[in-house]
Amino acid sequence: MRKIGLLVAGVAALGMALGQANVIKIATQSPLSGPQAALGEQIKLGAELAIEEAKAKFKALGFDLVLVPYDDQANPDVGVANANRIINDPDILGVVGHLNSGVAIPSSEVYARVNLVMVSPANTNPRVTDRKLPNVNRICGRDDVQGPVGAEYAFNNLKVKNVFIIHDKTAYGQGLAEEFKKRLEALGGKAVAFVGTEETSNFVPIINQIRGARPVPELIYFGGIYSQIGPFVKQLRERGLKTRLMGGDGLDSSEFVRLAGKENAAGTFYTTVAGPVSAFPKAKAVAQRFKQKFGKDLEGFGIYAYDSANVILAGLEAAIKAAGGKKPTREQVAQAVRQVKMEGLTGTIEFDDKGDNKKAKYFIMQVASTGKWDDNKLIRVIEMAAPGAR
Amino acid sequence: MLEHILALLPQVIFDGLILGFVYAMVALGYTMVYGVLELINFAHSEIFMIGAVVGVEVFRYLAPHVGNGFLLLLIAVLLGGVVAGITAILVERFAYRPLRARGTTNRLVPLITAIGVSFILQDLVRLVEGLWHNEFFLRMRTVEDLEGSVELFGGAIFAQTKSFILMGVSILMLVGLTYLVNRTKLGVAIRAVAQDLHTASLMGIDPDRIISRTFLIGGSLGGVAGVLFALQYTTITPYVGFLPGIKAFTAAVLGGIGNIPGAMLGGLVLGQLENFFGTYLPILTSGNFGTEYKDVVAFLILIFILLVRPQGLLGQVVREKV
């Protein structure tokens, strides 16, 4: 224990000692090992590409730009430990990360102690920004906007009036379902029923309710996770009910198809905050450079990380100019990032007073009949503001 | 409103029957073990789960090779029954018998052991499935032959082939068990041990052997129920046994614990109550109480029944053994 303490002190001292006037580091934090490493690596590489491309520009301003990747292992403890190392390196002026909200929330509290700016490419939990930390921003959407997005699509595009709403009684699922219901009713639709269930195997009573519900529901909305919706839709279709189904990103997993069976899953609509590459036409050129440099395909989180890094760099540039060409403080960078307004690959990026993107993008997807999750069709992109900023 | 209820009623009763037969089959295992040992064998819900997992695995590996779905199901049912039965024997041999041999008289000790065994079996299955297939949610493979469906009474009841199989198999097993207990030598021995273990042993019955057989029979019934449950409801996890287990135990108490026809009746009653309130509660309360309250209402009725008949529906008031 004492050794570790000494080590930490040593690393910190080393960091202080090596703090150089003309080096600026940007850190990434994402899982680079373990089952989510493939997603985490996209975050690292996306940021790396943006930083490589900006090196020349910052050289002209008199600074060497360096990327320092950290592996948070999708684990809050590791994320916080890394965050402590990061804040002890005075050259690090921004963080791109994390992949998991559960890691991002405690880690960002550490960054907040020194006003180190974090721009998140992937964290959708409302609490990430609802704590109103001045250093925390995100460019992706929020879980609690998915419900209204689904309702808008169902009412306006699917022309659905009567919806049978089911939820799993968790904060996520019930929250999603309630937001869906609110927006649906505001639009003029009707929730035929609003049913919660923790059931995981026998959905027959609910299916009988759907069968008997009047007016006849034209859509079933299920706020929950694939492990519950999968068997539900299997039993629903087996019993001859063809009513369309919609869910949130809790359904966004190939496990859904496995549990439901591909013929039962096909055609199911779901909303998600992480769009496929095909949703971003502007990303094409970047994807080519990405492939050239890393030999890998650019995926959804890579695009968001590329944008996140560029937001930090834009803020950094403004802060350098404001500081008269000198290296800005972390607080100055954090303030400048909050003011950034730019066109990224994912669209216009501009933060509200909580750090949410003013117009985050949400995606309506439809499950393909091939049984392959990558074949799922992007139906529509909807931009919507975070609650509280309307 | 009334019209609304009546239109769905045949379907609700039919579905309740399916659920009731599952509970009845599992309840038999509880009631038989309680009959001979006065032990509430909470590990029985895991025996049920193991049967379900065996069913999933048989379908996973044999479906491509066995063309006939009914034959496949027969293999799954037999194998599920055998594996679950053997597991039940092993649990009895290594967890409960040593306690009996030491002459433990405190009833709580085997009860706690049963809960412990239950946890061990759950996580053992989770470990095995995790290493084997890296899956937590196991899905029963769909086999064409068993997926057919018919509409009865002009569409009033939608019924699947597999539901009829479930009911047929359970009725067969319930009748078989009744015959075994009432008409065979083994049945006489089981009843003798249930009445008085020590006196039975004086009459030339080896109680340990009979207890072991009882676990085998109860476990096999639970395993078969598991396979049929997996076929009907399709998604299985290592923790899937808990709720059906608790409800089957309740069914056994409702029917009069230790009483075999009582367990069947209790299972059927509970299945009907649960399905009825699961479907109708939102309709009857105009949406104020959702499906999630089905168990609350069903169990309130159970409490009421037990207040009126503490010995259960078919149970007899027995005086304490002296």
HADDOCK unambig.tbl for C-alpha pairs under 7 A between the chains (distance, minus, plus):
assign (segid A and resid 193 and name CA) (segid B and resid 287 and name CA) 6.89 0.50 0.50
assign (segid A and resid 195 and name CA) (segid B and resid 290 and name CA) 5.47 0.50 0.50
assign (segid A and resid 195 and name CA) (segid B and resid 291 and name CA) 6.39 0.50 0.50
assign (segid A and resid 196 and name CA) (segid B and resid 290 and name CA) 6.56 0.50 0.50
assign (segid A and resid 196 and name CA) (segid B and resid 291 and name CA) 6.72 0.50 0.50
assign (segid A and resid 196 and name CA) (segid B and resid 292 and name CA) 5.95 0.50 0.50
assign (segid A and resid 197 and name CA) (segid B and resid 291 and name CA) 6.64 0.50 0.50
assign (segid A and resid 197 and name CA) (segid B and resid 292 and name CA) 5.19 0.50 0.50
assign (segid A and resid 201 and name CA) (segid B and resid 233 and name CA) 5.50 0.50 0.50
assign (segid A and resid 201 and name CA) (segid B and resid 235 and name CA) 6.32 0.50 0.50
assign (segid A and resid 202 and name CA) (segid B and resid 233 and name CA) 6.02 0.50 0.50
assign (segid A and resid 205 and name CA) (segid B and resid 275 and name CA) 5.87 0.50 0.50
assign (segid A and resid 205 and name CA) (segid B and resid 278 and name CA) 5.20 0.50 0.50
assign (segid A and resid 205 and name CA) (segid B and resid 279 and name CA) 4.58 0.50 0.50
assign (segid A and resid 206 and name CA) (segid B and resid 279 and name CA) 6.24 0.50 0.50
assign (segid A and resid 208 and name CA) (segid B and resid 279 and name CA) 6.41 0.50 0.50
assign (segid A and resid 209 and name CA) (segid B and resid 279 and name CA) 5.69 0.50 0.50
assign (segid A and resid 212 and name CA) (segid B and resid 8 and name CA) 6.57 0.50 0.50
assign (segid A and resid 231 and name CA) (segid B and resid 234 and name CA) 6.81 0.50 0.50
assign (segid A and resid 231 and name CA) (segid B and resid 235 and name CA) 6.13 0.50 0.50
assign (segid A and resid 259 and name CA) (segid B and resid 139 and name CA) 5.89 0.50 0.50
assign (segid A and resid 259 and name CA) (segid B and resid 235 and name CA) 7.00 0.50 0.50
